[in-house]
Amino acid sequence: MHTAELALSLLLVVIIVVSLLSNVLVLICFLYNAEIRKQVPGLFILNLTFCNLLLSASSMPLTLFGVLSNAHPGGHIFCQVVGFLDTFLTTNSMLSMAALSIDRWVAVVFPLSYHSRIRHRDAVLALAYTWVHSLSFSVVAACLSWVGYHQLYASCTLCNGRAVNAKTQFAIYTMVLHSLTFLLVSVVLCVTYMKVLKVARFHCKRIDVITMQTLVLLVDIHP
């Protein structure tokens, strides 16, 4: 084994352990804290936690095995199932992050009307969309056999080598998937958290002004 492969294997082991422990802790907090369960973002957190746990327990260990052995442990059907889960869970977790960021943006920017804007029904609809979105792309890739073992990623995932007779269709599918998932989520995260940062800086300035006014008042009344 080369030094680079050994370093990558150790990094994967650390990522797997940290991911499992952190997500298990989040799940424990969710189960034992009734206040978190009552809140709307709890649904997004729960969905994101399950997706991350399944990825940490299925896709990541198989990727580690692929790095160590340069092969995938299983046949064609097994690889199809793993690739389906990889596409579905990754897409679902990213969309859940986007939904959670939108929820936090509304809570920070519109605190007085948050409960009227974001309700449990809205959260359920958002989660339903994430599942439909993720299942649609995963099912299409699996039905068209565009999932296979990719040597570069050392795992079963979307593979252009499986789409020899459909290069154009695979390119369109990949572009649409990345645009509606990775690019869309990146834009949503950047926009929402920039808005949150703007509100936070505004409140910090107000706190500084109030603090200075209080200090001046205390100095004035001290004699």
Accessible surface in RSA format (square Angstrom, percent):
REM  Atomic radii and reference values for relative SASA: ProtOr
REM  Chains: A
REM  Algorithm: Lee & Richards
REM  Probe-radius: 1.40
REM  Slices: 20
REM RES _ NUM      All-atoms   Total-Side   Main-Chain    Non-polar    All polar
REM                ABS   REL    ABS   REL    ABS   REL    ABS   REL    ABS   REL
RES MET A   1   133.52  69.1  46.35  30.7  87.17 207.5  53.84  45.8  79.68 105.6
RES HIS A   2   135.58  74.1 130.67  90.8   4.91  12.6  81.59  84.1  53.99  62.8
RES THR A   3   115.37  82.1 107.77 109.3   7.59  18.1  72.95  98.0  42.41  64.1
RES ALA A   4    76.99  70.8  62.41  96.3  14.58  33.2  70.48  99.3   6.51  17.2
RES GLU A   5    49.50  28.4  48.53  36.7   0.97   2.3  18.44  35.7  31.06  25.4
RES LEU A   6    92.13  51.3  92.13  65.9   0.00   0.0  92.13  64.7   0.00   0.0
RES ALA A   7    57.55  52.9  48.68  75.1   8.87  20.2  52.74  74.3   4.81  12.8
RES LEU A   8    81.51  45.4  77.92  55.7   3.60   9.0  80.88  56.8   0.63   1.7
RES SER A   9     6.32   5.3   6.32   8.4   0.00   0.0   6.32  13.5   0.00   0.0
RES LEU A  10   106.19  59.1 105.91  75.8   0.28   0.7 106.02  74.5   0.17   0.5
RES LEU A  11    99.41  55.4  95.18  68.1   4.23  10.6  98.76  69.4   0.64   1.7
RES LEU A  12    24.49  13.6  24.49  17.5   0.00   0.0  24.49  17.2   0.00   0.0
RES VAL A  13    63.61  41.9  62.90  56.9   0.71   1.7  63.61  55.3   0.00   0.0
RES VAL A  14    84.32  55.5  82.46  74.7   1.86   4.5  84.32  73.3   0.00   0.0
RES ILE A  15    71.53  40.7  68.25  50.8   3.27   7.9  71.00  51.1   0.53   1.4
RES ILE A  16    18.16  10.3  18.16  13.5   0.00   0.0  18.16  13.1   0.00   0.0
RES VAL A  17    73.24  48.2  71.90  65.1   1.34   3.2  73.20  63.6   0.04   0.1
RES VAL A  18    87.41  57.5  85.05  77.0   2.37   5.7  87.02  75.6   0.39   1.1
RES SER A  19    18.79  15.9  14.06  18.8   4.73  10.9  13.11  27.9   5.68   8.0
RES LEU A  20    60.38  33.6  60.23  43.1   0.15   0.4  60.38  42.4   0.00   0.0
RES LEU A  21   111.84  62.3 111.33  79.6   0.51   1.3 111.52  78.3   0.32   0.9
RES SER A  22    50.66  42.8  45.45  60.7   5.21  12.0  40.69  86.6   9.97  14.0
RES ASN A  23    15.17  10.5  14.78  14.3   0.39   0.9   0.66   1.6  14.50  14.0
RES VAL A  24    62.31  41.0  62.31  56.4   0.00   0.0  62.31  54.1   0.00   0.0
RES LEU A  25   109.44  61.0 109.18  78.1   0.26   0.7 109.27  76.7   0.18   0.5
RES VAL A  26    58.75  38.7  55.83  50.5   2.92   7.0  57.97  50.4   0.78   2.1
RES LEU A  27    35.05  19.5  34.43  24.6   0.62   1.6  35.05  24.6   0.00   0.0
RES ILE A  28    78.16  44.5  78.16  58.2   0.00   0.0  78.16  56.3   0.00   0.0
RES CYS A  29    69.68  52.7  64.00  71.4   5.67  13.3  17.85  45.2  51.83  55.9
RES PHE A  30    19.76   9.9  19.36  12.0   0.39   1.0  19.52  11.8   0.23   0.7
RES LEU A  31   104.05  57.9  88.35  63.2  15.70  39.5  88.46  62.1  15.59  42.0
RES TYR A  32   186.75  87.2 152.36  86.7  34.39  89.5 108.54  81.6  78.21  96.4
RES ASN A  33    61.88  42.7  57.69  55.7   4.19  10.1  10.82  26.1  51.06  49.3
RES ALA A  34    48.57  44.7  42.84  66.1   5.72  13.0  42.91  60.4   5.66  15.0
RES GLU A  35   102.84  59.0 100.43  76.0   2.41   5.7  42.68  82.6  60.16  49.1
RES ILE A  36    50.92  29.0  50.91  37.9   0.00   0.0  50.91  36.7   0.00   0.0
RES ARG A  37   104.15  43.7  85.73  43.7  18.42  43.9  32.51  44.4  71.64  43.4
RES LYS A  38   140.78  68.7 125.37  76.9  15.41  36.7  80.42  72.4  60.37  64.3
RES GLN A  39    84.13  47.0  77.36  56.5   6.77  16.1  26.75  56.9  57.39  43.5
RES VAL A  40    12.18   8.0  10.16   9.2   2.02   4.9  10.16   8.8   2.02   5.5
RES PRO A  41     8.83   6.4   8.83   8.1   0.00   0.0   8.83   7.3   0.00   0.0
RES GLY A  42     1.30   1.6   0.00   N/A   1.30   1.6   0.74   2.0   0.57   1.3
RES LEU A  43    48.57  27.1  46.33  33.1   2.25   5.6  46.62  32.7   1.95   5.3
RES PHE A  44     7.57   3.8   7.33   4.5   0.24   0.6   7.33   4.4   0.24   0.7
RES ILE A  45    52.55  29.9  52.41  39.0   0.15   0.3  52.41  37.7   0.15   0.4
RES LEU A  46    45.02  25.1  44.48  31.8   0.54   1.4  45.02  31.6   0.00   0.0
RES ASN A  47    16.34  11.3  11.67  11.3   4.67  11.2   7.06  17.0   9.28   9.0
RES LEU A  48    30.19  16.8  30.19  21.6   0.00   0.0  30.19  21.2   0.00   0.0
RES THR A  49     5.00   3.6   4.57   4.6   0.43   1.0   1.02   1.4   3.97   6.0
RES PHE A  50    97.00  48.5  97.00  60.1   0.00   0.0  97.00  58.8   0.00   0.0
RES CYS A  51     5.14   3.9   4.91   5.5   0.23   0.5   0.18   0.4   4.96   5.4
RES ASN A  52    41.00  28.3  39.55  38.2   1.45   3.5   6.43  15.5  34.57  33.4
RES LEU A  53    26.93  15.0  25.96  18.6   0.96   2.4  26.24  18.4   0.69   1.9
RES LEU A  54    93.73  52.2  93.51  66.9   0.23   0.6  93.69  65.8   0.05   0.1
RES LEU A  55    21.96  12.2  21.96  15.7   0.00   0.0  21.96  15.4   0.00   0.0
RES SER A  56     0.29   0.2   0.04   0.0   0.26   0.6   0.00   0.0   0.29   0.4
RES ALA A  57    68.14  62.6  41.59  64.2  26.54  60.4  45.68  64.3  22.46  59.5
RES SER A  58    32.32  27.3  26.60  35.5   5.72  13.2  31.36  66.8   0.96   1.3
RES SER A  59    12.13  10.3  11.75  15.7   0.38   0.9   3.47   7.4   8.66  12.1
RES MET A  60    51.20  26.5  49.95  33.1   1.25   3.0  50.89  43.3   0.31   0.4
RES PRO A  61    49.33  36.0  43.90  40.0   5.43  19.7  44.38  36.6   4.95  30.8
RES LEU A  62    30.53  17.0  30.52  21.8   0.01   0.0  30.53  21.4   0.00   0.0
RES THR A  63    24.12  17.2  24.12  24.5   0.00   0.0  18.18  24.4   5.94   9.0
RES LEU A  64    31.61  17.6  31.61  22.6   0.00   0.0  31.61  22.2   0.00   0.0
RES PHE A  65    87.86  44.0  86.85  53.8   1.01   2.6  87.86  53.3   0.00   0.0
RES GLY A  66     0.93   1.1   0.00   N/A   0.93   1.1   0.06   0.2   0.87   1.9
RES VAL A  67    12.34   8.1   7.71   7.0   4.62  11.1  11.43   9.9   0.91   2.5
RES LEU A  68    86.45  48.1  62.66  44.8  23.79  59.8  62.69  44.0  23.76  63.9
RES SER A  69    51.52  43.5  25.41  33.9  26.11  60.2  33.79  72.0  17.73  24.8
RES ASN A  70    87.14  60.1  72.08  69.7  15.05  36.2  16.42  39.5  70.72  68.4
RES ALA A  71    47.14  43.3  45.01  69.5   2.13   4.8  47.14  66.4   0.00   0.0
RES HIS A  72    26.23  14.3   7.85   5.5  18.39  47.0   7.61   7.8  18.62  21.7
RES PRO A  73    48.74  35.5  28.87  26.3  19.88  72.3  41.16  34.0   7.58  47.1
RES GLY A  74    49.79  61.4   0.00   N/A  49.79  61.4  22.87  62.8  26.92  60.3
RES GLY A  75    49.51  61.1   0.00   N/A  49.51  61.1  38.79 106.4  10.72  24.0
RES HIS A  76    95.81  52.4  80.34  55.8  15.47  39.6  57.57  59.3  38.24  44.5
RES ILE A  77   128.63  73.2 127.89  95.3   0.73   1.8 127.89  92.1   0.73   2.0
RES PHE A  78    87.49  43.8  82.40  51.0   5.09  13.3  85.59  51.9   1.90   5.4
RES CYS A  79    10.64   8.0  10.64  11.9   0.00   0.0   7.57  19.2   3.07   3.3
RES GLN A  80    22.18  12.4  21.32  15.6   0.85   2.0  17.46  37.2   4.71   3.6
RES VAL A  81    77.77  51.2  74.81  67.7   2.96   7.1  77.77  67.6   0.00   0.0
RES VAL A  82    11.77   7.7  10.84   9.8   0.93   2.2  11.18   9.7   0.59   1.6
RES GLY A  83     0.00   0.0   0.00   N/A   0.00   0.0   0.00   0.0   0.00   0.0
RES PHE A  84    50.03  25.0  49.62  30.7   0.41   1.1  50.03  30.3   0.00   0.0
RES LEU A  85    63.51  35.4  63.51  45.4   0.00   0.0  63.51  44.6   0.00   0.0
RES ASP A  86    28.79  20.2  28.40  28.3   0.40   0.9   1.34   3.2  27.45  27.4
RES THR A  87    10.21   7.3   5.35   5.4   4.86  11.6   8.63  11.6   1.58   2.4
RES PHE A  88    14.80   7.4  14.80   9.2   0.00   0.0  14.80   9.0   0.00   0.0
RES LEU A  89     4.45   2.5   4.45   3.2   0.00   0.0   4.45   3.1   0.00   0.0
RES THR A  90    41.12  29.2  41.06  41.6   0.05   0.1  34.81  46.8   6.30   9.5
RES THR A  91     2.19   1.6   2.19   2.2   0.00   0.0   0.03   0.0   2.16   3.3
RES ASN A  92     0.00   0.0   0.00   0.0   0.00   0.0   0.00   0.0   0.00   0.0
RES SER A  93     9.22   7.8   9.22  12.3   0.00   0.0   1.79   3.8   7.43  10.4
RES MET A  94    42.05  21.8  42.05  27.8   0.00   0.0  37.05  31.5   5.01   6.6
RES LEU A  95     9.56   5.3   7.46   5.3   2.10   5.3   7.46   5.2   2.10   5.6
RES SER A  96     0.34   0.3   0.00   0.0   0.34   0.8   0.00   0.0   0.34   0.5
RES MET A  97    78.80  40.8  75.80  50.2   3.00   7.1  53.64  45.6  25.16  33.3
RES ALA A  98     9.46   8.7   9.46  14.6   0.00   0.0   9.46  13.3   0.00   0.0
RES ALA A  99    14.78  13.6   7.79  12.0   7.00  15.9  11.60  16.3   3.18   8.4
RES LEU A 100    34.49  19.2  34.49  24.7   0.00   0.0  34.49  24.2   0.00   0.0
RES SER A 101     0.15   0.1   0.00   0.0   0.15   0.4   0.00   0.0   0.15   0.2
RES ILE A 102    71.17  40.5  71.17  53.0   0.00   0.0  71.17  51.2   0.00   0.0
RES ASP A 103     2.21   1.6   1.62   1.6   0.60   1.4   2.01   4.7   0.20   0.2
RES ARG A 104    86.10  36.2  86.10  43.9   0.00   0.0  39.40  53.8  46.70  28.3
RES TRP A 105    70.72  28.4  70.72  34.2   0.00   0.0  70.20  37.4   0.52   0.8
RES VAL A 106    11.29   7.4  11.29  10.2   0.00   0.0  11.29   9.8   0.00   0.0
RES ALA A 107    20.70  19.0  12.50  19.3   8.21  18.7  12.51  17.6   8.19  21.7
RES VAL A 108    55.12  36.3  45.16  40.9   9.96  24.0  49.19  42.7   5.93  16.1
RES VAL A 109    46.72  30.7  27.66  25.0  19.06  45.9  28.48  24.7  18.24  49.5
RES PHE A 110    67.04  33.5  62.52  38.7   4.52  11.8  67.04  40.6   0.00   0.0
RES PRO A 111    83.44  60.8  66.64  60.7  16.80  61.1  68.14  56.3  15.30  95.1
RES LEU A 112   181.32 101.0 147.49 105.5  33.83  85.0 150.03 105.4  31.29  84.2
RES SER A 113    38.70  32.7  34.79  46.4   3.92   9.0  33.21  70.7   5.49   7.7
RES TYR A 114    20.09   9.4  20.06  11.4   0.02   0.1  20.04  15.1   0.04   0.1
RES HIS A 115   144.98  79.2 135.83  94.4   9.16  23.4  92.92  95.8  52.06  60.6
RES SER A 116    78.19  66.1  56.65  75.6  21.54  49.6  52.68 112.2  25.51  35.7
RES ARG A 117   124.54  52.3 104.02  53.0  20.52  48.9  30.12  41.2  94.41  57.2
RES ILE A 118    30.25  17.2  28.53  21.3   1.72   4.1  28.53  20.5   1.72   4.7
RES ARG A 119   115.21  48.4 112.83  57.5   2.38   5.7  43.63  59.6  71.57  43.4
RES HIS A 120    86.23  47.1  84.37  58.6   1.86   4.8  61.17  63.0  25.07  29.2
RES ARG A 121   146.93  61.7 138.56  70.6   8.36  19.9  68.52  93.6  78.41  47.5
RES ASP A 122    40.55  28.4  34.23  34.1   6.33  15.0  18.86  44.4  21.70  21.6
RES ALA A 123     1.17   1.1   0.00   0.0   1.17   2.7   1.08   1.5   0.09   0.2
RES VAL A 124    83.95  55.2  82.88  75.0   1.07   2.6  83.24  72.3   0.71   1.9
RES LEU A 125   110.88  61.8 105.33  75.4   5.56  14.0 105.66  74.2   5.22  14.1
RES ALA A 126    33.61  30.9  24.23  37.4   9.38  21.3  32.60  45.9   1.01   2.7
RES LEU A 127    27.03  15.1  26.98  19.3   0.06   0.1  27.03  19.0   0.00   0.0
RES ALA A 128    48.88  44.9  39.93  61.6   8.95  20.4  48.12  67.8   0.76   2.0
RES TYR A 129   118.36  55.3 113.10  64.3   5.26  13.7  97.23  73.1  21.13  26.0
RES THR A 130     4.12   2.9   4.12   4.2   0.00   0.0   4.12   5.5   0.00   0.0
RES TRP A 131   115.84  46.5 115.84  56.1   0.00   0.0 108.63  57.9   7.21  11.7
RES VAL A 132    94.84  62.4  92.99  84.2   1.85   4.5  94.70  82.3   0.14   0.4
RES HIS A 133    12.43   6.8   6.22   4.3   6.21  15.9   6.74   6.9   5.69   6.6
RES SER A 134     0.09   0.1   0.00   0.0   0.09   0.2   0.00   0.0   0.09   0.1
RES LEU A 135    71.41  39.8  71.36  51.1   0.04   0.1  71.41  50.2   0.00   0.0
RES SER A 136    54.69  46.2  45.48  60.7   9.21  21.2  35.26  75.1  19.43  27.2
RES PHE A 137    26.57  13.3  25.89  16.0   0.68   1.8  26.56  16.1   0.01   0.0
RES SER A 138     0.41   0.3   0.00   0.0   0.41   0.9   0.21   0.4   0.20   0.3
RES VAL A 139    67.81  44.6  67.07  60.7   0.75   1.8  67.81  58.9   0.00   0.0
RES VAL A 140    63.81  42.0  60.91  55.1   2.90   7.0  63.81  55.4   0.00   0.0
RES ALA A 141     0.40   0.4   0.40   0.6   0.00   0.0   0.40   0.6   0.00   0.0
RES ALA A 142    30.43  28.0  20.63  31.8   9.80  22.3  20.78  29.3   9.65  25.6
RES CYS A 143    98.01  74.1  63.41  70.7  34.60  81.3  30.86  78.2  67.15  72.4
RES LEU A 144    92.99  51.8  77.19  55.2  15.80  39.7  81.66  57.3  11.33  30.5
RES SER A 145    45.26  38.2  45.05  60.1   0.21   0.5  17.54  37.3  27.72  38.8
RES TRP A 146    12.99   5.2  12.99   6.3   0.00   0.0   7.25   3.9   5.74   9.3
RES VAL A 147     0.74   0.5   0.67   0.6   0.08   0.2   0.67   0.6   0.08   0.2
RES GLY A 148     5.45   6.7   0.00   N/A   5.45   6.7   5.45  15.0   0.00   0.0
RES TYR A 149    59.59  27.8  36.52  20.8  23.07  60.0  36.18  27.2  23.41  28.9
RES HIS A 150    40.21  22.0  38.32  26.6   1.88   4.8  22.79  23.5  17.41  20.3
RES GLN A 151   115.71  64.7 101.45  74.1  14.27  34.0  62.31 132.6  53.40  40.5
RES LEU A 152   141.45  78.8 112.37  80.4  29.09  73.1 118.57  83.3  22.89  61.6
RES TYR A 153   126.29  59.0 113.92  64.8  12.37  32.2  76.59  57.6  49.70  61.3
RES ALA A 154    10.15   9.3  10.15  15.7   0.00   0.0  10.15  14.3   0.00   0.0
RES SER A 155    14.05  11.9  13.96  18.6   0.09   0.2   3.81   8.1  10.24  14.3
RES CYS A 156     1.44   1.1   0.00   0.0   1.44   3.4   0.00   0.0   1.44   1.5
RES THR A 157    21.61  15.4  21.61  21.9   0.00   0.0   6.36   8.5  15.25  23.1
RES LEU A 158    29.92  16.7  21.82  15.6   8.10  20.4  21.82  15.3   8.10  21.8
RES CYS A 159    14.43  10.9  14.27  15.9   0.17   0.4   0.17   0.4  14.27  15.4
RES ASN A 160    81.34  56.1  79.25  76.6   2.08   5.0  10.07  24.2  71.26  68.9
RES GLY A 161    43.60  53.8   0.00   N/A  43.60  53.8  30.51  83.7  13.10  29.3
RES ARG A 162   101.97  42.8  78.34  39.9  23.63  56.3  18.57  25.4  83.41  50.5
RES ALA A 163     2.65   2.4   0.05   0.1   2.60   5.9   2.65   3.7   0.00   0.0
RES VAL A 164   100.28  66.0  87.25  79.0  13.03  31.4  87.25  75.8  13.03  35.3
RES ASN A 165   153.50 105.9 115.29 111.4  38.21  92.0  40.10  96.5 113.40 109.6
RES ALA A 166    21.44  19.7  20.71  32.0   0.73   1.7  21.33  30.0   0.10   0.3
RES LYS A 167   115.26  56.2 106.90  65.6   8.36  19.9  81.63  73.5  33.63  35.8
RES THR A 168    92.84  66.0  86.90  88.1   5.95  14.2  55.52  74.6  37.32  56.4
RES GLN A 169   104.17  58.3  99.87  73.0   4.30  10.2  42.14  89.7  62.04  47.1
RES PHE A 170    21.36  10.7  21.36  13.2   0.00   0.0  21.36  12.9   0.00   0.0
RES ALA A 171    59.06  54.3  48.98  75.6  10.08  22.9  55.16  77.7   3.90  10.3
RES ILE A 172    91.39  52.0  91.15  67.9   0.24   0.6  91.35  65.8   0.05   0.1
RES TYR A 173    19.18   9.0  13.45   7.7   5.74  14.9  18.93  14.2   0.25   0.3
RES THR A 174    37.89  26.9  37.87  38.4   0.02   0.1  37.87  50.9   0.02   0.0
RES MET A 175   122.98  63.7 115.62  76.5   7.36  17.5  80.63  68.6  42.35  56.1
RES VAL A 176    56.26  37.0  54.12  49.0   2.14   5.2  56.26  48.9   0.00   0.0
RES LEU A 177     4.35   2.4   4.35   3.1   0.00   0.0   4.35   3.1   0.00   0.0
RES HIS A 178    80.45  44.0  80.14  55.7   0.30   0.8  54.27  55.9  26.17  30.5
RES SER A 179    44.46  37.6  38.25  51.1   6.21  14.3  22.37  47.6  22.09  30.9
RES LEU A 180    83.91  46.7  83.91  60.0   0.00   0.0  83.91  58.9   0.00   0.0
RES THR A 181     0.00   0.0   0.00   0.0   0.00   0.0   0.00   0.0   0.00   0.0
RES PHE A 182    64.10  32.1  63.80  39.5   0.30   0.8  64.10  38.9   0.00   0.0
RES LEU A 183   108.02  60.2 103.93  74.4   4.09  10.3 107.43  75.4   0.59   1.6
RES LEU A 184    74.84  41.7  71.70  51.3   3.14   7.9  74.84  52.6   0.00   0.0
RES VAL A 185     0.82   0.5   0.82   0.7   0.00   0.0   0.82   0.7   0.00   0.0
RES SER A 186    53.90  45.5  50.70  67.7   3.20   7.4  27.89  59.4  26.00  36.4
RES VAL A 187    76.88  50.6  74.05  67.0   2.83   6.8  76.87  66.8   0.02   0.0
RES VAL A 188    27.59  18.2  24.76  22.4   2.83   6.8  27.59  24.0   0.00   0.0
RES LEU A 189    41.25  23.0  40.11  28.7   1.14   2.9  40.36  28.3   0.88   2.4
RES CYS A 190    82.14  62.1  73.88  82.4   8.27  19.4  27.94  70.8  54.20  58.4
RES VAL A 191    78.14  51.4  74.00  67.0   4.14  10.0  77.93  67.7   0.21   0.6
RES THR A 192     8.71   6.2   8.51   8.6   0.20   0.5   8.71  11.7   0.00   0.0
RES TYR A 193   102.47  47.8  97.97  55.7   4.50  11.7  75.67  56.9  26.80  33.0
RES MET A 194   123.34  63.9 120.04  79.4   3.30   7.9  95.12  80.9  28.22  37.4
RES LYS A 195    95.20  46.4  94.29  57.9   0.91   2.2  43.45  39.1  51.76  55.1
RES VAL A 196    30.73  20.2  30.73  27.8   0.00   0.0  30.73  26.7   0.00   0.0
RES LEU A 197    89.84  50.0  87.14  62.3   2.69   6.8  89.65  63.0   0.19   0.5
RES LYS A 198   145.21  70.8 139.81  85.8   5.40  12.9  91.58  82.4  53.64  57.1
RES VAL A 199    30.93  20.4  28.94  26.2   1.98   4.8  30.93  26.9   0.00   0.0
RES ALA A 200    43.95  40.4  37.23  57.5   6.72  15.3  43.42  61.1   0.53   1.4
RES ARG A 201   143.77  60.4 141.10  71.9   2.67   6.3  35.07  47.9 108.70  65.9
RES PHE A 202   114.89  57.5 112.31  69.6   2.57   6.7 114.46  69.4   0.43   1.2
RES HIS A 203    84.14  46.0  83.86  58.3   0.28   0.7  54.85  56.5  29.29  34.1
RES CYS A 204    70.92  53.6  69.47  77.5   1.45   3.4  20.48  51.9  50.44  54.4
RES LYS A 205   129.70  63.3 127.74  78.4   1.96   4.7  76.79  69.1  52.91  56.4
RES ARG A 206   121.27  50.9 117.99  60.1   3.28   7.8  28.99  39.6  92.28  55.9
RES ILE A 207   105.36  60.0 104.76  78.0   0.60   1.4 105.31  75.8   0.05   0.1
RES ASP A 208    87.73  61.4  85.63  85.2   2.09   4.9  26.12  61.5  61.60  61.4
RES VAL A 209    82.28  54.1  79.01  71.5   3.28   7.9  82.19  71.4   0.09   0.3
RES ILE A 210    97.51  55.5  97.43  72.6   0.08   0.2  97.43  70.2   0.08   0.2
RES THR A 211    65.25  46.4  61.40  62.2   3.85   9.2  50.38  67.7  14.88  22.5
RES MET A 212   114.61  59.4 114.56  75.8   0.05   0.1  91.56  77.8  23.05  30.5
RES GLN A 213   114.29  63.9 105.85  77.4   8.44  20.1  41.98  89.3  72.32  54.8
RES THR A 214    65.49  46.6  62.37  63.2   3.12   7.4  48.54  65.2  16.95  25.6
RES LEU A 215    90.11  50.2  89.85  64.3   0.26   0.7  89.97  63.2   0.14   0.4
RES VAL A 216    82.71  54.4  80.74  73.1   1.97   4.7  82.66  71.8   0.04   0.1
RES LEU A 217   105.78  58.9 103.98  74.4   1.80   4.5 105.59  74.2   0.19   0.5
RES LEU A 218    97.17  54.1  93.00  66.5   4.17  10.5  93.22  65.5   3.94  10.6
RES VAL A 219   107.28  70.6 100.08  90.6   7.20  17.4 103.46  89.9   3.82  10.4
RES ASP A 220    97.36  68.2  71.95  71.6  25.41  60.1  25.97  61.1  71.39  71.2
RES ILE A 221   115.18  65.5  87.70  65.3  27.48  66.2  94.96  68.4  20.22  54.9
RES HIS A 222   157.41  86.0 132.26  91.9  25.15  64.3  87.59  90.3  69.82  81.2
RES PRO A 223   148.12 107.9  77.02  70.2  71.10 258.4 103.11  85.1  45.01 279.7
END  Absolute sums over single chains surface
CHAIN  1 A    13593.0      12210.5       1382.5      10074.0       3519.1
END  Absolute sums over all chains
TOTAL         13593.0      12210.5       1382.5      10074.0       3519.1
